[in-house]
Amino acid sequence: MVAAHLEQLPDVLVLLVFFQAPAALAAFLLGLAVGRHQALGDIARHRRTLGGLQWATFTLGMLGGVVYAHASLEHSGSAYQILALGIDVITAPLLTAAYAATVLRLAPRDMYQPWCRR
């Protein structure tokens, strides 16, 4: 069992370096920019925008996930599965944005207000 995991380690490292690390760095830099510009300083003012963001990003993000799931189940090992993986990787941040917009809309005002008024 351990030997099988050690054999897969180089492949996992490639995925970490080329997929997960750039995405994590991008998310960090985006959060840093949002914090410096106090973009979330008044969430109540942006509730309508957050609702539109939820609708658009949930739709596109879920479609990307459905395409990848279909390709993995029905066309495993084909070029379509590789294309679907690319679509999923591109639409996954949209789904993350939808989750974040949902949390911001559902969170009580006192939860985020103290952080934004410094």
ChimeraX attribute file (.defattr): number of C-alpha atoms within 10 A of each C-alpha:
attribute: neighborCount
match mode: 1-to-1
recipient: residues
	/A:1	5
	/A:2	6
	/A:3	8
	/A:4	8
	/A:5	10
	/A:6	11
	/A:7	10
	/A:8	10
	/A:9	12
	/A:10	11
	/A:11	10
	/A:12	12
	/A:13	12
	/A:14	11
	/A:15	12
	/A:16	13
	/A:17	11
	/A:18	10
	/A:19	12
	/A:20	13
	/A:21	12
	/A:22	12
	/A:23	15
	/A:24	11
	/A:25	11
	/A:26	12
	/A:27	13
	/A:28	12
	/A:29	12
	/A:30	12
	/A:31	12
	/A:32	12
	/A:33	12
	/A:34	13
	/A:35	14
	/A:36	9
	/A:37	9
	/A:38	14
	/A:39	12
	/A:40	17
	/A:41	18
	/A:42	14
	/A:43	17
	/A:44	12
	/A:45	10
	/A:46	13
	/A:47	14
	/A:48	12
	/A:49	12
	/A:50	20
	/A:51	14
	/A:52	13
	/A:53	18
	/A:54	21
	/A:55	13
	/A:56	15
	/A:57	21
	/A:58	21
	/A:59	15
	/A:60	18
	/A:61	22
	/A:62	16
	/A:63	17
	/A:64	22
	/A:65	19
	/A:66	14
	/A:67	17
	/A:68	23
	/A:69	17
	/A:70	14
	/A:71	20
	/A:72	17
	/A:73	10
	/A:74	12
	/A:75	14
	/A:76	13
	/A:77	11
	/A:78	12
	/A:79	11
	/A:80	17
	/A:81	20
	/A:82	16
	/A:83	14
	/A:84	21
	/A:85	19
	/A:86	14
	/A:87	17
	/A:88	23
	/A:89	17
	/A:90	14
	/A:91	20
	/A:92	20
	/A:93	15
	/A:94	22
	/A:95	23
	/A:96	15
	/A:97	18
	/A:98	24
	/A:99	15
	/A:100	15
	/A:101	21
	/A:102	16
	/A:103	11
	/A:104	19
	/A:105	18
	/A:106	9
	/A:107	11
	/A:108	10
	/A:109	13
	/A:110	8
	/A:111	10
	/A:112	15
	/A:113	14
	/A:114	10
	/A:115	12
	/A:116	14
	/A:117	10
	/A:118	7
